[in-house]
Amino acid sequence: MSCRLVHQAILGLLLLAAFGAPNRARADESFRPFKLKTLEGAQRSLSDVLGKATVVVFFFPTCKYCNAAFPEIQKIYDGYKDRGLSMVWINILPEQEELVAGWAIKRHLTVPVLVGASQDSLEKDYLVTATPTNILLGEKGEVLFRQAGYKKGDEITLESRIAQALNTATASNPVSH
């Protein structure tokens, strides 16, 4: 291996160590509690939505990647909610709050949706850098997995991580695809 390749490899490892691997949770990462509103105006906190495993998804209604991902994420929710999975979607663009209810109805989505947070706060507090951002939490609220953005097939990885968190086998009962 040439010196240049060795230096590039070392630089890559240093960057990975400094910023973490994409779509992976740091071992010490904790999820900051929240208090937001449902579409009906009721207050909900993190403790209200925690299950055996919980997926928190940050989105906005006109996000094309969110709209591509959500039918698959809805299938995962439907398949695992009776096994202990909880899920909540949090709108990150306050200026699109008035679109959220119609957006969810049009797509036949049943995952609870929360609104009322500022985009700056969400980006800072939850490290939202792309939408959708899926964060899988354990039953105590610890971050088990983080997935930012969407490309076809990401739902398979998410489902696998959910199955691990719920101690079930996706091989015997996959719900997506």
N, C-alpha and C positions, 0 to 999 in steps of 0.2 A: 504494500500500500504506500502510495507516495506521501510525502510530508503534507502536501496540500490537503489530501483526503483525510489524513489523520487530524489536521487542524479543523477541518469542517466537521468531522465526527465529534470532536471534543466540544466545539462550539454548539453543535446540536444538542449534545447531552447537557451542557451548561444551561442552555435555554430551556430545555425540558425540565431540568431541576428547578430553575428559577420560576417558571410560569406554570408548570404542571402539564401533564398530558391533556390534550383536548378530550372532552367527553368523559373525564374521570374525576371522581371526587377525591379531594385530599383527605387523608386519614383523620386529620384534626378539624375538618370542616364541620361547623355546626350551622343549622338553619335558624336564622333570626325569626323569632315569633312575629306575627302580624295581627292586626285587627282591621278588617275591611268589611265592606257591605255586600250583601247579596243583591241580586237584581231587584228584589222586593224591598230592599232597604234595611234588612235585619243585619246586625253586627255579627261577624264570625271571626274567630281567632284560630290560630294554628291548632290549639288544643281541641277545638271543636271539630276539626276535620281529620285529625290523626287516626289512623287505623293500624292494623298489623304492619302494613306497608302503605305509604301514601305517595302519590305522584302529584307534585305541584307543577303546573304548566303555565309559563308566561307567554302571552300571545297578544295579538290585536286583530280585530275582525277583518281588516283588508290585507292582512299578510298572506301572500300567495303560498308560502311554505306551510303556514299554520293550516290553511284551508286544504292543502294536499295531505297533511299529516293527520288531521283530526278524525276523519272517518276510521282510520286504522287504530288510533288511540281510543276512540269510542268503543270499538270492538274489543280491545284489550280490557277496558273498564268493565264492559258488560260481561266478559268472560271470567273476570277475577273478583268482582265486587262481592260476590257471595262467599269468597274464600278469604276475605279480610282486607282486600284492597280498597283504599279510599283514594279519591282523586279530586282535585280542584283546579280550575283554570282561572288565572288572574290576568285581567286586561291591563296592559302596560301603557296604553295611550288614553289618558282621560278625555281628550277631545273626541274619541270614538266610542265613549260609553253609551251614547244614545243608539248606536248601531248594534250593540252586543245582544240584546234580547231578540231582535228580529233575525239576526245572524244565527243564533243558536236554534231558534224555532225552524227556520228555513232548512237547516241541516239535520234536524231531528236529533239534536245533541241533548243528552241527559246528565252529563257531568256538571256538577255545581260550578257556577261562575261567580267570581268576586270582582268588584270594581272599587274605585275610590283611592287608589294609590298614585303617587306622583311618579312619572317616568324616571326622574333623576334618582329618587329614593330606591326604586326597584333596581335600577342599574347598579347603584352603589351597594345597597344592602345584600343583593342576591346575585351580583356579578352577571346580570343579564346582558349579554353582548350580541345575541342573535335571537330571532324568534322562529319557531317556538323554542323555548328552553324548558326541558323536562328535568326535574330534580326528584329523584327517588329518595324518600326518607324511611328510616326504620321506625319502629313503634315509639321510640323515645324522641324522635325528631332529628336524629343524626343523619347526615347526608351519606347515602350509600352509593349514589351514581348521579352523574350530571351529563346531560346531552344537549348541546346547543346547535340550533339550526335543524334542517331536515333534508334528507335525501332518501329516496326509496330504499327500503331495507332497514332503516334506523329503527323501525317499529319492532323488528325481530330482536334486535339487541335489547331494546327497552323491555320487551316481554320476557326475555330470558332473565334479565336482572330482577324483574318483578317476581318471577317464578322462584328464583333463588331466595329472595327476601321472604317469600311466603312458604318456603320449603316445599314447593311442589315441582313436578317435572313437566316442562313444556313438551318434552318428547311424547308423553302420553296424552296430553290434553292441550295442544296449542290452540289459541283462539283467534289469532290473526292470520291474515293472508287468505 
